[in-house]
Amino acid sequence: RIKAAKFPATKSLDSFDFTAIPSLNKTLTMELARGEFIDRRENVIALGPSGTGKTHVALGLGLAACQKGRKVGFTTAAALVHELMEAVDDRRLQRLQKNLATHDLLIIDELGFVPLSKTGAELLFEVISQRYERGSIIITSNLPFDEWTEVFGSERLTGAILDRLTHHVHILEMNGQSFRLRQSRNRRP
């Protein structure tokens, strides 16, 4: 299951430094690791600047879900949209959508780093809409909700996406200094 999830790295919550990101609710994060949110088909959205550990937490929750026998898929928003657009061109969109629907938990990392084309945004909306109340999604984003329109290009579409994602959601606020920046500063002589 861990291999099938296609995690870019295997990271657990045990190795996450909660003291570095005091805005992150550790109690809620550890409760989410029990996986009951997946049984309830709820979503998790991790918001915060680059380098604050959003992907690490998403990977930790995904790993915990795999260890509990759940089917998990990991992708970035840009890679998912690219894959969806290729599937349209190759006339295999329905097959890909059915495959995505088989995941108990779908992790979409880095939403907001790359603006989406109109078609890409609509295809991503379809994935989110098809999972609504049927399967859990974890999304990480460096943008607050009020800036998501810049990614999706339409207020109406952004509203529909947020409406579905936030109906049953746990929001992890991860504000703080970048782990990567702090590590590179500590390495300097």
C-alpha contacts under 8 A as a table, 3 or more apart, distances in Angstrom:
res1	aa1	res2	aa2	distance
1	R	4	A	4.98
1	R	5	A	6.09
1	R	66	C	5.77
1	R	69	G	7.60
1	R	70	R	7.65
1	R	71	K	6.36
1	R	72	V	7.27
2	I	5	A	5.22
2	I	6	K	7.12
2	I	7	F	7.32
2	I	63	L	6.75
2	I	66	C	5.97
2	I	72	V	7.85
3	K	6	K	5.67
3	K	7	F	7.28
4	A	72	V	7.67
4	A	73	G	7.36
5	A	71	K	7.31
5	A	72	V	5.09
5	A	73	G	4.37
5	A	74	F	5.67
6	K	73	G	6.57
6	K	74	F	5.77
6	K	75	T	7.64
7	F	10	T	6.45
7	F	59	L	7.05
7	F	73	G	7.83
7	F	74	F	5.73
7	F	75	T	7.85
9	A	59	L	7.75
10	T	59	L	6.91
10	T	60	G	7.80
10	T	63	L	7.28
11	K	15	S	7.13
11	K	56	H	6.24
11	K	59	L	5.80
11	K	60	G	5.42
11	K	63	L	7.31
12	S	15	S	5.80
12	S	16	F	7.17
12	S	56	H	7.51
12	S	57	V	7.66
12	S	59	L	6.84
12	S	60	G	4.11
12	S	61	L	7.53
12	S	63	L	6.60
12	S	64	A	7.55
13	L	16	F	5.09
13	L	30	M	7.99
13	L	56	H	7.60
13	L	57	V	6.38
13	L	60	G	4.85
13	L	61	L	7.34
16	F	53	G	7.87
16	F	56	H	7.24
16	F	57	V	7.44
17	D	20	A	5.70
17	D	21	I	7.44
18	F	21	I	5.51
18	F	22	P	6.60
18	F	24	L	7.16
18	F	26	K	6.74
19	T	22	P	5.69
20	A	176	G	7.47
20	A	177	Q	7.96
21	I	24	L	5.76
21	I	52	T	7.01
21	I	174	M	6.32
21	I	175	N	6.56
21	I	176	G	5.60
21	I	177	Q	7.77
22	P	25	N	7.58
22	P	174	M	7.98
22	P	175	N	7.95
22	P	176	G	7.68
23	S	173	E	6.08
23	S	174	M	5.67
23	S	175	N	5.91
23	S	176	G	7.48
24	L	29	T	7.96
24	L	172	L	6.11
24	L	173	E	5.52
24	L	174	M	5.20
24	L	175	N	7.58
25	N	28	L	5.46
25	N	29	T	6.23
25	N	172	L	6.87
25	N	173	E	7.68
26	K	29	T	4.98
26	K	30	M	6.10
27	T	30	M	5.33
27	T	31	E	6.14
28	L	31	E	4.98
28	L	32	L	6.11
29	T	32	L	5.08
29	T	33	A	6.40
29	T	172	L	7.77
30	M	33	A	5.00
30	M	34	R	6.98
31	E	34	R	5.50
31	E	35	G	7.67
32	L	35	G	5.52
32	L	36	E	6.81
32	L	37	F	6.36
32	L	61	L	7.11
33	A	60	G	7.66
33	A	61	L	5.23
33	A	64	A	5.82
33	A	65	A	7.18
34	R	64	A	7.30
34	R	65	A	7.73
35	G	38	I	5.46
35	G	39	D	7.03
35	G	61	L	7.88
35	G	64	A	7.41
35	G	65	A	5.97
35	G	68	K	7.77
36	E	39	D	5.06
36	E	40	R	6.39
37	F	40	R	5.02
37	F	41	R	6.01
37	F	42	E	5.16
37	F	43	N	7.25
37	F	136	S	7.62
38	I	41	R	4.77
38	I	42	E	6.02
38	I	43	N	7.83
38	I	104	D	6.78
38	I	105	L	6.79
38	I	135	G	7.09
38	I	136	S	5.57
39	D	42	E	7.84
41	R	133	E	5.58
41	R	134	R	6.06
41	R	135	G	4.96
41	R	136	S	4.77
41	R	168	H	7.83
42	E	133	E	7.26
42	E	135	G	7.44
42	E	136	S	5.28
42	E	137	I	7.38
42	E	168	H	4.96
42	E	169	V	5.63
42	E	170	H	7.64
43	N	136	S	5.08
43	N	137	I	4.90
43	N	138	I	5.75
43	N	165	L	6.50
43	N	166	T	7.39
43	N	168	H	6.12
43	N	169	V	4.62
43	N	170	H	6.26
44	V	136	S	7.89
44	V	137	I	6.41
44	V	138	I	4.63
44	V	139	I	6.41
44	V	169	V	5.48
44	V	170	H	4.74
44	V	171	I	5.81
44	V	172	L	7.31
45	I	138	I	5.67
45	I	139	I	4.82
45	I	140	T	5.81
45	I	141	S	7.65
45	I	169	V	7.15
45	I	170	H	6.38
45	I	171	I	4.91
45	I	172	L	6.09
46	A	54	K	5.87
46	A	58	A	7.94
46	A	138	I	7.63
46	A	139	I	6.26
46	A	140	T	4.71
46	A	141	S	6.37
46	A	171	I	5.93
46	A	172	L	4.56
46	A	173	E	6.08
46	A	174	M	6.85
47	L	54	K	7.19
47	L	140	T	6.02
47	L	141	S	5.13
47	L	142	N	5.73
47	L	143	L	6.70
47	L	144	P	6.69
47	L	171	I	7.45
47	L	172	L	6.23
47	L	173	E	5.24
47	L	174	M	5.81
47	L	175	N	7.78
48	G	52	T	6.68
48	G	54	K	7.33
48	G	141	S	6.66
48	G	142	N	4.94
48	G	143	L	6.89
48	G	144	P	7.64
48	G	173	E	6.19
48	G	174	M	4.69
48	G	175	N	5.06
48	G	176	G	7.78
49	P	52	T	6.23
49	P	142	N	4.84
49	P	143	L	7.47
49	P	174	M	7.45
49	P	175	N	6.41
49	P	176	G	7.44
49	P	178	S	7.53
50	S	53	G	7.92
50	S	142	N	6.09
50	S	178	S	6.32
51	G	54	K	7.57
51	G	177	Q	7.31
51	G	178	S	4.07
51	G	179	F	5.30
51	G	180	R	5.86
51	G	181	L	7.55
52	T	174	M	6.19
52	T	175	N	6.76
52	T	176	G	6.23
52	T	177	Q	6.44
52	T	178	S	4.99
52	T	179	F	5.90
53	G	56	H	5.00
53	G	57	V	6.18
53	G	174	M	7.56
53	G	179	F	7.25
54	K	57	V	5.28
54	K	58	A	6.19
54	K	140	T	6.02
54	K	141	S	7.89
54	K	174	M	7.06
55	T	58	A	4.95
55	T	59	L	5.97
55	T	109	D	6.65
55	T	140	T	6.75
56	H	59	L	5.10
56	H	60	G	6.06
57	V	60	G	4.93
57	V	61	L	6.15
58	A	61	L	5.18
58	A	62	G	6.06
58	A	107	I	7.08
58	A	138	I	6.81
58	A	139	I	7.98
58	A	140	T	7.52
59	L	62	G	4.91
59	L	63	L	5.96
60	G	63	L	5.11
60	G	64	A	6.16
61	L	64	A	5.11
61	L	65	A	6.20
62	G	65	A	5.04
62	G	66	C	6.27
62	G	72	V	6.47
62	G	105	L	7.55
62	G	107	I	7.54
63	L	66	C	5.07
63	L	67	Q	6.22
64	A	67	Q	5.08
64	A	68	K	6.40
65	A	68	K	5.09
65	A	69	G	6.59
65	A	70	R	5.27
65	A	71	K	7.61
65	A	72	V	7.19
65	A	105	L	7.94
66	C	69	G	5.16
66	C	70	R	4.90
66	C	71	K	6.30
66	C	72	V	6.49
67	Q	70	R	7.26
70	R	103	H	7.88
70	R	104	D	6.00
70	R	105	L	7.51
71	K	102	T	7.61
71	K	103	H	5.04
71	K	104	D	5.21
71	K	105	L	6.57
72	V	103	H	5.36
72	V	104	D	5.96
72	V	105	L	4.82
72	V	106	L	5.83
72	V	107	I	7.55
73	G	100	L	7.81
73	G	103	H	6.28
73	G	105	L	6.46
73	G	106	L	4.88
73	G	107	I	6.04
74	F	106	L	6.12
74	F	107	I	4.72
74	F	108	I	6.29
74	F	109	D	7.60
75	T	79	A	6.38
75	T	80	L	6.16
75	T	107	I	6.25
75	T	108	I	5.26
75	T	109	D	6.14
76	T	79	A	5.20
76	T	80	L	6.09
76	T	107	I	7.90
76	T	108	I	5.14
76	T	109	D	4.34
76	T	110	E	5.72
76	T	111	L	7.25
77	A	80	L	5.17
77	A	81	V	6.17
77	A	108	I	5.50
77	A	109	D	5.85
77	A	110	E	5.99
77	A	111	L	5.27
78	A	81	V	5.27
78	A	82	H	6.12
78	A	110	E	7.87
78	A	111	L	7.61
78	A	114	V	6.75
78	A	116	L	7.79
79	A	82	H	5.01
79	A	83	E	6.04
80	L	83	E	5.04
80	L	84	L	6.09
80	L	108	I	7.92
80	L	124	L	7.78
81	V	84	L	5.00
81	V	85	M	6.11
81	V	116	L	7.96
81	V	120	G	5.42
81	V	121	A	7.65
81	V	123	L	6.96
81	V	124	L	6.33
82	H	85	M	5.19
82	H	86	E	6.20
82	H	120	G	7.57
83	E	86	E	5.14
83	E	87	A	6.13
84	L	87	A	5.00
84	L	88	V	6.35
84	L	93	L	6.56
84	L	96	L	7.48
84	L	120	G	7.63
84	L	123	L	6.68
84	L	124	L	7.94
85	M	88	V	5.10
85	M	89	D	6.43
85	M	119	T	7.87
85	M	120	G	6.75
85	M	123	L	7.68
86	E	89	D	5.05
86	E	90	D	6.14
87	A	90	D	5.01
87	A	91	R	5.84
87	A	92	R	4.86
87	A	93	L	4.64
87	A	96	L	7.04
88	V	91	R	5.05
88	V	92	R	6.18
88	V	93	L	5.13
89	D	92	R	7.84
90	D	93	L	7.74
92	R	95	R	5.35
92	R	96	L	6.40
93	L	96	L	5.15
93	L	97	Q	6.08
94	Q	97	Q	5.02
94	Q	98	K	6.07
95	R	98	K	5.14
95	R	99	N	6.21
96	L	99	N	5.02
96	L	100	L	6.19
97	Q	100	L	5.08
97	Q	101	A	6.17
97	Q	127	V	6.92
98	K	101	A	5.01
98	K	102	T	6.58
99	N	102	T	5.35
99	N	103	H	7.44
100	L	103	H	5.81
100	L	106	L	7.59
100	L	127	V	7.81
101	A	104	D	7.84
101	A	130	Q	7.44
101	A	131	R	6.64
101	A	135	G	7.34
103	H	106	L	6.13
103	H	135	G	7.24
104	D	135	G	5.53
104	D	136	S	6.31
105	L	135	G	6.27
105	L	136	S	4.84
105	L	137	I	5.59
105	L	138	I	7.38
106	L	135	G	7.82
106	L	136	S	6.37
106	L	137	I	4.79
106	L	138	I	6.33
107	I	137	I	5.67
107	I	138	I	4.63
107	I	139	I	5.99
108	I	111	L	7.08
108	I	137	I	7.26
108	I	138	I	6.10
108	I	139	I	4.85
108	I	140	T	6.63
109	D	138	I	7.88
109	D	139	I	5.70
109	D	140	T	4.92
109	D	141	S	7.06
110	E	113	F	5.91
110	E	139	I	7.59
110	E	140	T	5.46
110	E	141	S	5.23
110	E	142	N	7.13
111	L	114	V	7.34
111	L	139	I	7.00
111	L	140	T	6.12
111	L	141	S	4.79
111	L	142	N	7.30
111	L	143	L	7.99
111	L	151	V	7.99
112	G	115	P	6.42
112	G	141	S	5.87
112	G	142	N	6.40
112	G	143	L	6.13
112	G	148	W	6.94
112	G	151	V	5.66
113	F	141	S	7.78
113	F	142	N	7.32
114	V	151	V	6.97
115	P	150	E	6.77
115	P	151	V	4.33
115	P	152	F	6.82
115	P	153	G	7.88
116	L	119	T	7.90
116	L	120	G	5.57
116	L	121	A	5.54
116	L	151	V	5.68
116	L	152	F	5.88
116	L	153	G	7.44
117	S	120	G	4.96
117	S	121	A	6.02
117	S	152	F	7.55
117	S	153	G	7.73
118	K	121	A	5.23
118	K	122	E	6.24
118	K	152	F	7.15
118	K	153	G	6.83
119	T	122	E	5.11
119	T	123	L	6.16
120	G	123	L	5.12
120	G	124	L	6.18
121	A	124	L	5.16
121	A	125	F	6.13
121	A	151	V	7.94
121	A	152	F	5.31
121	A	153	G	7.76
122	E	125	F	4.98
122	E	126	E	6.34
122	E	157	L	7.70
123	L	126	E	5.08
123	L	127	V	6.58
124	L	127	V	5.17
124	L	128	I	6.34
125	F	128	I	5.11
125	F	129	S	5.89
125	F	157	L	7.59
125	F	161	I	6.12
126	E	129	S	4.96
126	E	130	Q	5.95
127	V	130	Q	5.21
127	V	131	R	6.33
128	I	131	R	5.25
128	I	132	Y	6.21
128	I	161	I	7.03
128	I	164	R	7.43
128	I	165	L	7.42
129	S	132	Y	5.14
129	S	161	I	7.47
129	S	164	R	6.83
130	Q	134	R	7.43
131	R	134	R	4.96
131	R	135	G	4.93
131	R	136	S	6.96
131	R	137	I	7.79
132	Y	135	G	6.52
132	Y	136	S	7.81
132	Y	164	R	6.13
132	Y	165	L	7.36
133	E	136	S	7.65
141	S	144	P	7.64
143	L	146	D	7.94
143	L	147	E	5.99
143	L	148	W	6.70
144	P	147	E	5.67
144	P	148	W	7.00
145	F	148	W	5.30
145	F	162	L	7.96
146	D	149	T	7.00
147	E	150	E	5.75
147	E	151	V	7.55
148	W	151	V	5.21
148	W	152	F	6.43
148	W	158	T	6.56
149	T	152	F	5.12
149	T	153	G	5.32
149	T	154	S	5.73
149	T	155	E	5.56
149	T	158	T	5.56
150	E	153	G	5.28
150	E	154	S	7.73
152	F	155	E	7.85
152	F	157	L	6.90
152	F	158	T	6.06
153	G	157	L	7.88
153	G	158	T	7.78
154	S	157	L	5.30
154	S	158	T	6.06
155	E	158	T	5.06
155	E	159	G	5.94
156	R	159	G	5.14
156	R	160	A	6.30
157	L	160	A	5.10
157	L	161	I	6.19
158	T	161	I	5.12
158	T	162	L	6.06
159	G	162	L	5.21
159	G	163	D	5.91
160	A	163	D	5.06
160	A	164	R	6.43
161	I	164	R	5.40
161	I	165	L	6.14
162	L	165	L	5.02
162	L	166	T	5.66
163	D	166	T	5.57
163	D	167	H	6.02
164	R	167	H	5.54
164	R	168	H	7.99
165	L	168	H	6.91
165	L	169	V	6.67
166	T	169	V	4.91
177	Q	181	L	7.53
177	Q	182	R	7.27
178	S	181	L	5.16
178	S	182	R	6.18
179	F	182	R	5.11
179	F	183	Q	6.09
180	R	183	Q	5.11
180	R	184	S	6.22
181	L	184	S	5.25
181	L	185	R	6.19
182	R	185	R	5.15
182	R	186	N	6.20
183	Q	186	N	5.09
183	Q	187	R	6.32
184	S	187	R	5.11
184	S	188	R	6.64
185	R	188	R	5.50
